[in-house]
Amino acid sequence: GYWVASPGSDLSEDALRRALGEALPEYMVPSALARLDSLPRSSTGKIDRRSLPAPVWGTGASECSGGGRAPETETERRLAALWCEVLERDEVGADEDFFELGGHSLSAVRLMNRVGEVFRPLPLAELFQHSTVARLAQVLDARPEVFGTSSSGASSLGPTVARASSVVPLQTVGDGPPVVLIHPAGGTVFCYRALAQKLGSEELGDEPLELQRPVYGVQAPEVEGELISSLQSATSLESMAESYMEALMEHPDLAPVVRSGDWTLGGWSMGGLVAYEIALQLHHRGLPVPPLALVDAWVRPARGYAAQGDLVDAFLRQLGLPPERRQRVERAVVGDIPGGEGEEVVEGLPLGRLFTVFRHHARLWKSYRPRPWPVGLEAAQSIVLWQAEEIPPGVEGRAADGWRDLGPGLLEIRSLPGDHFSCLEGAAARRLVAAWAAEPPRRAAMVVPEGSREEG
């Protein structure tokens, strides 16, 4: 990207990148920025794109990460080459962060797809926790036995490992009660990265953050591992919620707070509905129900998740792919995937697999019939529906419409700027973080149902 500062402005590239990150989706922030004194123009006054200088992707080995070291080991050098390939850079320092270099959800999927081809499959979660060349190289060198592969090359995880790997630490900074966010349709948790980063920061904009809170995502096991067996294990949204509840209760960092109720549970889109079902199942077991944060969560899939063509449009928007790629993507993903494998790769993205998971989740969502909120269990102060202010084209109704049938005064409705597909970014993300950092969790009063039991 090219930019020109106003006369007398002392705007730095770092400040500009931060501002762009606040205002734009991650995939729209340029990987490289070039400052110009002025934009070249043609004789007609239009910008002369042919006269723009070539962007500088690399900065020189001595300047990597502010003077950091170059890759040294064979694993680091091979990983750095993949970093450069995906991020379109000339070179990458061993300690430079993938996301700070301009990586986003799509490029992260591309990167880990390439890592699986060059080394062996690793969960996407590893990139959240080890987002530099050096740290990911340590994972590959130190733990070769953790991730096996099937004869088809897909990662193969046993039930216990697969369930544990569903819980992804997005950031672990902070002494406040943790926030757990369930994936939307499609199964990945990259959509929550900006929220997680902000909840672990000391400042939100120009103001100090009142409370830092760790953030965990719950990712669908079918995103990785054996696709068909994973899809068959999630036969309903209720069974999906039960599996995730078990994973949270087995997680060493989260099990204590799940039993105490001192945490926040939520999710965007379908993820909010899964969070609601988890809350009902916690109550049935006699465990305290945590505060729920439902981000533009619809009880029924909005129009746009019904017909096959509409489903592809929603899939494109959720991934952040531009509409002009629709025809190519649709050719790769529509209809039944041959053999059910869903391994079609387009531009480095395993779109067949991603769409197979997305479509499966949409079907579970459509068939789910949520139970009413339990009588006697306080909810109005502990369930917040964050509703997007704008409605995407082709969508009818609002997120709040379906919740009114589940209990009188069930939830508090708050607004978020943007529409369904942008309400986790920019100003909307800041509003969510400000609320979650300022308000102590208010869990629902526990009423132990007759015949309930707590397991494990």
C-alpha positions as CSV (number, residue, x, y, z in Angstrom):
1,G,0.0,0.0,0.0
2,Y,1.1,3.6,-0.7
3,W,0.5,6.6,1.5
4,V,1.2,10.3,1.6
5,A,1.2,12.2,4.9
6,S,-0.5,15.6,5.2
7,P,1.9,18.6,5.3
8,G,3.5,18.9,8.7
9,S,2.2,15.5,9.9
10,D,4.5,13.4,12.0
11,L,2.5,10.2,11.3
12,S,4.7,7.1,11.4
13,E,4.3,3.9,9.5
14,D,3.7,2.0,12.8
15,A,0.9,4.4,13.8
16,L,-0.7,4.2,10.4
17,R,-0.6,0.4,10.5
18,R,-2.2,0.4,14.0
19,A,-4.9,2.8,12.7
20,L,-5.6,0.6,9.7
21,G,-5.8,-2.4,11.9
22,E,-8.5,-0.7,14.0
23,A,-10.5,0.4,11.0
24,L,-10.2,-2.5,8.6
25,P,-10.6,-6.3,8.6
26,E,-7.2,-8.0,8.9
27,Y,-7.1,-9.3,5.4
28,M,-7.4,-5.7,4.0
29,V,-4.4,-4.3,5.9
30,P,-1.5,-4.1,3.4
31,S,1.5,-6.4,4.1
32,A,3.8,-3.6,3.0
33,L,3.4,0.2,3.2
34,A,5.4,2.7,1.2
35,R,5.5,6.4,2.1
36,L,5.6,8.8,-0.9
37,D,6.0,12.5,-1.0
38,S,3.2,12.6,-3.5
39,L,1.2,10.2,-5.7
40,P,2.3,10.1,-9.4
41,R,-0.4,11.3,-11.7
42,S,-1.1,11.1,-15.4
43,S,-1.8,14.1,-17.7
44,T,-5.5,13.7,-17.0
45,G,-4.9,13.9,-13.2
46,K,-5.5,10.3,-12.4
47,I,-3.1,8.2,-10.3
48,D,-0.5,6.7,-12.6
49,R,-0.2,3.2,-11.1
50,R,2.6,2.2,-13.5
51,S,4.8,4.9,-12.0
52,L,4.4,3.7,-8.5
53,P,7.6,2.2,-7.1
54,A,7.7,-1.5,-6.3
55,P,6.8,-2.3,-2.7
56,V,9.7,-3.3,-0.4
57,W,8.7,-6.6,1.3
58,G,11.9,-7.2,3.1
59,T,14.1,-4.9,5.2
60,G,17.5,-6.6,5.2
61,A,18.8,-9.3,7.6
62,S,20.4,-6.8,9.9
63,E,17.1,-5.0,10.4
64,C,14.9,-8.0,11.0
65,S,12.5,-7.4,13.9
66,G,14.3,-4.3,15.0
67,G,17.8,-5.9,14.8
68,G,16.7,-9.5,15.5
69,R,18.5,-12.5,14.2
70,A,18.2,-14.3,10.9
71,P,17.0,-17.9,10.7
72,E,19.8,-20.2,11.7
73,T,18.7,-23.9,11.9
74,E,17.5,-25.9,8.9
75,T,14.0,-25.9,10.2
76,E,14.0,-22.2,10.8
77,R,15.3,-21.5,7.3
78,R,12.6,-23.8,5.7
79,L,9.9,-22.2,7.8
80,A,11.2,-18.7,6.9
81,A,10.9,-19.5,3.2
82,L,7.3,-20.5,3.8
83,W,6.7,-17.2,5.7
84,C,8.1,-15.3,2.8
85,E,6.1,-17.2,0.2
86,V,2.8,-16.6,2.0
87,L,3.4,-13.0,3.1
88,E,5.1,-12.1,-0.2
89,R,8.3,-10.9,1.5
90,D,11.9,-11.2,0.5
91,E,13.1,-12.3,4.0
92,V,11.8,-12.8,7.5
93,G,13.6,-12.7,10.8
94,A,13.5,-15.7,13.1
95,D,11.7,-13.7,15.8
96,E,9.2,-11.7,13.7
97,D,5.6,-12.3,14.4
98,F,3.5,-13.7,11.6
99,F,0.5,-11.6,12.3
100,E,2.4,-8.4,13.0
101,L,4.0,-8.9,9.5
102,G,0.5,-8.7,8.0
103,G,-0.7,-12.3,8.4
104,H,-4.5,-12.8,8.7
105,S,-6.9,-15.7,8.8
106,L,-6.6,-16.7,5.2
107,S,-2.8,-16.4,5.0
108,A,-2.6,-18.4,8.3
109,V,-4.6,-21.2,6.7
110,R,-2.3,-21.0,3.6
111,L,0.8,-21.1,5.8
112,M,-0.3,-24.1,7.9
113,N,-1.3,-25.9,4.7
114,R,2.2,-25.4,3.3
115,V,3.7,-26.4,6.7
116,G,1.8,-29.7,6.4
117,E,3.2,-30.3,2.9
118,V,6.8,-29.4,3.7
119,F,7.0,-30.8,7.2
120,R,3.9,-32.5,8.6
121,P,0.4,-31.3,9.6
122,L,0.1,-29.1,12.6
123,P,-3.1,-27.7,14.2
124,L,-3.9,-24.1,13.3
125,A,-3.8,-23.5,17.0
126,E,0.0,-23.9,17.0
127,L,0.3,-20.7,15.0
128,F,-1.6,-18.7,17.6
129,Q,0.7,-19.9,20.3
130,H,3.9,-20.0,18.3
131,S,3.6,-17.2,15.8
132,T,7.3,-16.7,15.0
133,V,9.6,-18.8,12.9
134,A,11.8,-19.6,15.9
135,R,9.0,-20.8,18.1
136,L,7.2,-22.8,15.5
137,A,10.5,-24.4,14.6
138,Q,10.9,-25.5,18.2
139,V,7.5,-27.2,18.0
140,L,8.5,-29.1,14.9
141,D,11.9,-30.1,16.3
142,A,10.8,-31.0,19.8
143,R,7.5,-32.8,19.3
144,P,7.6,-34.9,16.2
145,E,5.5,-37.6,17.9
146,V,2.5,-35.5,18.8
147,F,0.9,-35.2,15.4
148,G,0.6,-38.3,13.3
149,T,-0.7,-38.5,9.7
150,S,-3.1,-40.8,8.0
151,S,-2.4,-42.6,4.8
152,S,-4.1,-39.7,3.0
153,G,-1.7,-37.2,4.6
154,A,-4.4,-35.6,6.9
155,S,-3.5,-35.3,10.5
156,S,-4.8,-38.1,12.6
157,L,-5.7,-37.4,16.2
158,G,-7.2,-39.8,18.8
159,P,-10.4,-38.8,20.5
160,T,-8.8,-37.5,23.7
161,V,-6.1,-35.5,21.8
162,A,-8.7,-34.2,19.3
163,R,-11.0,-33.1,22.1
164,A,-8.2,-31.4,24.0
165,S,-7.0,-29.6,20.8
166,S,-10.4,-28.1,20.4
167,V,-9.5,-25.6,23.1
168,V,-7.2,-22.9,21.7
169,P,-5.4,-20.4,23.9
170,L,-5.8,-17.2,21.9
171,Q,-3.9,-15.1,24.5
172,T,-3.1,-15.9,28.1
173,V,-2.3,-12.5,29.5
174,G,-4.3,-11.1,32.4
175,D,-5.5,-11.9,35.9
176,G,-9.2,-11.4,35.1
177,P,-11.7,-14.2,34.6
178,P,-11.1,-16.0,31.3
179,V,-13.3,-15.5,28.2
180,V,-14.2,-18.6,26.2
181,L,-15.5,-18.1,22.7
182,I,-17.1,-20.8,20.6
183,H,-16.4,-21.0,16.8
184,P,-19.0,-19.9,14.3
185,A,-20.1,-22.0,11.3
186,G,-16.9,-23.2,9.6
187,G,-15.2,-24.2,12.8
188,T,-12.2,-21.9,13.1
189,V,-11.5,-19.2,15.7
190,F,-9.4,-16.8,13.8
191,C,-12.3,-14.3,13.8
192,Y,-11.6,-13.8,17.6
193,R,-7.9,-12.9,17.3
194,A,-8.4,-9.1,17.3
195,L,-10.6,-9.4,20.4
196,A,-8.1,-11.6,22.2
197,Q,-5.2,-9.3,21.4
198,K,-7.1,-6.3,22.8
199,L,-8.2,-8.0,26.0
200,G,-4.5,-8.8,26.7
201,S,-3.3,-5.2,26.0
202,E,-2.6,-2.6,28.6
203,E,-4.4,0.1,26.6
204,L,-7.5,0.3,24.5
205,G,-6.9,3.2,22.1
206,D,-5.6,6.0,24.3
207,E,-7.2,4.7,27.5
208,P,-5.8,2.2,30.0
209,L,-7.6,-1.2,30.0
210,E,-9.3,-1.7,33.3
211,L,-8.9,-5.5,33.4
212,Q,-6.8,-7.9,31.2
213,R,-8.5,-11.2,30.6
214,P,-7.2,-14.4,29.0
215,V,-9.1,-15.6,26.0
216,Y,-9.6,-19.1,24.8
217,G,-11.3,-20.2,21.6
218,V,-13.1,-23.5,21.0
219,Q,-12.4,-24.8,17.5
220,A,-14.2,-27.6,15.7
221,P,-12.1,-30.8,15.6
222,E,-13.3,-31.4,12.0
223,V,-11.3,-28.4,10.9
224,E,-8.2,-30.7,11.3
225,G,-7.8,-34.4,11.6
226,E,-9.9,-37.1,9.9
227,L,-12.7,-35.1,8.3
228,I,-15.4,-37.7,7.9
229,S,-15.1,-39.3,11.3
230,S,-15.1,-35.9,12.9
231,L,-18.2,-34.8,11.0
232,Q,-19.9,-38.0,12.0
233,S,-19.2,-37.4,15.7
234,A,-21.1,-34.1,15.6
235,T,-24.6,-35.3,14.6
236,S,-26.4,-32.4,16.3
237,L,-25.7,-29.0,17.8
238,E,-26.5,-30.6,21.2
239,S,-23.8,-33.3,20.8
240,M,-21.4,-30.6,19.6
241,A,-22.0,-28.5,22.8
242,E,-21.7,-31.6,25.0
243,S,-18.3,-32.4,23.5
244,Y,-17.1,-28.9,24.0
245,M,-18.3,-28.8,27.5
246,E,-16.3,-32.0,28.2
247,A,-13.2,-30.4,26.6
248,L,-13.5,-27.3,28.8
249,M,-14.0,-29.4,32.0
250,E,-10.9,-31.4,31.1
251,H,-8.7,-28.4,30.3
252,P,-6.2,-27.8,33.1
253,D,-6.5,-24.0,33.1
254,L,-10.3,-23.9,32.6
255,A,-11.7,-26.8,34.6
256,P,-11.5,-24.8,37.9
257,V,-13.4,-21.8,36.6
258,V,-16.0,-24.0,34.8
259,R,-16.8,-25.5,38.2
260,S,-16.9,-22.1,40.0
261,G,-18.7,-20.1,37.3
262,D,-16.0,-17.4,37.3
263,W,-15.7,-17.0,33.5
264,T,-17.5,-15.7,30.5
265,L,-18.8,-17.9,27.7
266,G,-19.8,-16.6,24.3
267,G,-19.5,-16.8,20.6
268,W,-20.3,-15.0,17.3
269,S,-23.0,-16.1,15.0
270,M,-23.7,-19.9,15.4
271,G,-21.0,-19.9,18.1
272,G,-23.4,-17.9,20.3
273,L,-26.1,-20.6,20.0
274,V,-23.6,-23.3,20.9
275,A,-22.6,-21.3,23.9
276,Y,-26.3,-21.1,24.9
277,E,-26.7,-24.9,24.6
278,I,-23.5,-25.4,26.7
279,A,-25.0,-23.2,29.4
280,L,-28.2,-25.3,29.5
281,Q,-26.1,-28.5,29.8
282,L,-24.0,-27.0,32.6
283,H,-27.2,-26.2,34.4
284,H,-28.5,-29.7,33.9
285,R,-25.3,-31.0,35.6
286,G,-25.8,-28.8,38.5
287,L,-22.8,-26.5,37.6
288,P,-23.0,-22.7,37.8
289,V,-23.9,-21.0,34.5
290,P,-21.4,-18.3,33.5
291,P,-22.4,-15.0,32.0
292,L,-23.1,-15.4,28.3
293,A,-21.9,-13.0,25.6
294,L,-23.8,-13.7,22.3
295,V,-22.4,-11.7,19.4
296,D,-25.0,-11.2,16.6
297,A,-26.1,-14.8,17.3
298,W,-29.2,-15.9,15.5
299,V,-31.5,-18.6,16.8
300,R,-32.2,-19.6,13.2
301,P,-29.7,-19.1,10.4
302,A,-30.5,-15.9,8.7
303,R,-31.5,-15.9,5.1
304,G,-28.1,-16.4,3.4
305,Y,-27.5,-19.8,5.0
306,A,-30.3,-21.6,3.2
307,A,-29.9,-22.2,-0.5
308,Q,-26.6,-23.6,-1.8
309,G,-25.8,-20.4,-3.7
310,D,-26.5,-18.3,-0.6
311,L,-24.4,-20.6,1.5
312,V,-21.4,-20.0,-0.8
313,D,-21.9,-16.2,-0.5
314,A,-21.9,-16.5,3.3
315,F,-18.9,-18.7,3.2
316,L,-17.0,-16.2,1.0
317,R,-17.9,-13.3,3.3
318,Q,-16.9,-15.2,6.5
319,L,-13.5,-16.0,5.0
320,G,-13.1,-12.5,3.8
321,L,-12.8,-13.6,0.1
322,P,-13.9,-10.9,-2.4
323,P,-17.1,-11.5,-4.5
324,E,-15.1,-11.7,-7.7
325,R,-13.7,-15.0,-6.6
326,R,-17.1,-16.6,-6.2
327,Q,-17.2,-18.5,-9.5
328,R,-13.9,-20.1,-9.0
329,V,-14.6,-20.9,-5.3
330,E,-18.1,-22.3,-6.2
331,R,-16.6,-24.7,-8.8
332,A,-14.3,-26.0,-6.0
333,V,-16.9,-26.5,-3.3
334,V,-20.4,-27.0,-4.5
335,G,-22.0,-30.4,-4.6
336,D,-20.9,-33.4,-2.6
337,I,-17.1,-33.6,-2.3
338,P,-15.9,-36.8,-4.1
339,G,-15.2,-39.4,-1.5
340,G,-16.1,-36.9,1.2
341,E,-12.5,-35.9,1.6
342,G,-12.9,-32.2,0.8
343,E,-9.3,-31.6,0.0
344,E,-9.6,-29.3,-3.0
345,V,-7.0,-26.5,-2.7
346,V,-7.5,-23.2,-4.4
347,E,-4.8,-20.5,-4.1
348,G,-3.2,-22.4,-1.2
349,L,-6.5,-22.7,0.7
350,P,-8.1,-26.1,1.4
351,L,-11.5,-24.7,0.3
352,G,-13.1,-28.1,-0.2
353,R,-12.5,-29.1,3.4
354,L,-13.4,-25.6,4.8
355,F,-16.7,-25.5,2.9
356,T,-17.6,-29.1,3.8
357,V,-17.3,-28.1,7.5
358,F,-19.1,-24.9,7.0
359,R,-22.0,-26.6,5.2
360,H,-22.3,-29.3,7.9
361,H,-22.4,-26.7,10.7
362,A,-25.1,-24.7,8.8
363,R,-27.2,-27.9,8.6
364,L,-26.8,-28.5,12.4
365,W,-27.7,-24.9,13.1
366,K,-30.8,-25.1,10.9
367,S,-32.1,-28.2,12.6
368,Y,-31.4,-27.1,16.2
369,R,-34.4,-26.2,18.4
370,P,-33.1,-24.5,21.5
371,R,-34.9,-25.3,24.8
372,P,-36.4,-22.4,26.8
373,W,-34.2,-20.9,29.5
374,P,-34.8,-22.8,32.8
375,V,-37.5,-21.4,35.1
376,G,-36.0,-19.9,38.2
377,L,-32.5,-19.4,36.7
378,E,-31.8,-15.7,36.5
379,A,-30.8,-14.5,33.1
380,A,-31.5,-10.8,32.4
381,Q,-28.3,-9.7,34.1
382,S,-26.1,-12.5,32.8
383,I,-27.0,-12.9,29.1
384,V,-26.1,-10.1,26.7
385,L,-26.9,-10.2,23.0
386,W,-24.6,-7.9,21.1
387,Q,-26.6,-7.1,17.9
388,A,-25.1,-5.7,14.7
389,E,-26.6,-2.3,13.8
390,E,-26.5,-3.0,10.1
391,I,-28.2,-5.8,8.1
392,P,-26.2,-7.4,5.3
393,P,-27.8,-7.4,1.8
394,G,-30.3,-10.3,1.3
395,V,-30.8,-10.9,5.0
396,E,-34.1,-10.4,6.7
397,G,-34.8,-9.7,10.4
398,R,-32.5,-9.2,13.3
399,A,-30.6,-11.4,15.6
400,A,-32.8,-10.7,18.6
401,D,-36.0,-11.9,16.8
402,G,-35.7,-15.6,17.7
403,W,-34.6,-15.2,21.3
404,R,-37.8,-13.6,22.5
405,D,-39.6,-17.0,22.4
406,L,-37.1,-18.6,24.8
407,G,-38.1,-16.7,27.9
408,P,-39.5,-13.3,29.0
409,G,-36.8,-10.8,29.6
410,L,-34.2,-13.4,28.7
411,L,-31.4,-11.1,27.7
412,E,-30.1,-7.6,27.5
413,I,-29.6,-6.3,24.0
414,R,-26.7,-4.0,23.1
415,S,-25.7,-2.7,19.7
416,L,-22.4,-3.1,17.8
417,P,-21.4,-1.0,14.8
418,G,-21.2,-2.8,11.5
419,D,-23.1,-5.8,10.1
420,H,-23.0,-9.5,10.8
421,F,-19.7,-10.0,9.1
422,S,-17.8,-7.0,10.5
423,C,-19.0,-6.8,14.1
424,L,-15.8,-8.3,15.5
425,E,-13.5,-5.7,14.0
426,G,-12.6,-2.0,14.4
427,A,-14.9,0.0,16.6
428,A,-17.1,-3.0,17.3
429,A,-14.2,-4.9,18.7
430,R,-13.2,-2.0,20.9
431,R,-16.8,-1.8,22.3
432,L,-16.8,-5.5,23.2
433,V,-13.4,-5.3,24.8
434,A,-14.3,-2.2,26.8
435,A,-17.4,-3.9,28.2
436,W,-15.7,-7.2,29.0
437,A,-12.8,-5.4,30.6
438,A,-14.9,-3.1,32.7
439,E,-17.6,-5.5,33.9
440,P,-17.0,-8.3,36.4
441,P,-18.7,-11.5,35.3
442,R,-22.3,-11.8,36.6
443,R,-23.1,-15.5,36.6
444,A,-26.7,-16.7,36.6
445,A,-28.0,-17.7,40.0
446,M,-27.7,-21.5,40.1
447,V,-30.9,-23.6,40.7
448,V,-29.9,-27.2,40.8
449,P,-32.4,-29.2,38.7
450,E,-33.9,-32.3,40.1
451,G,-32.0,-35.4,39.0
452,S,-29.0,-33.4,37.9
453,R,-25.5,-34.7,38.4
454,E,-21.9,-33.5,38.0
455,E,-19.6,-35.8,36.2
456,G,-15.8,-36.0,36.4
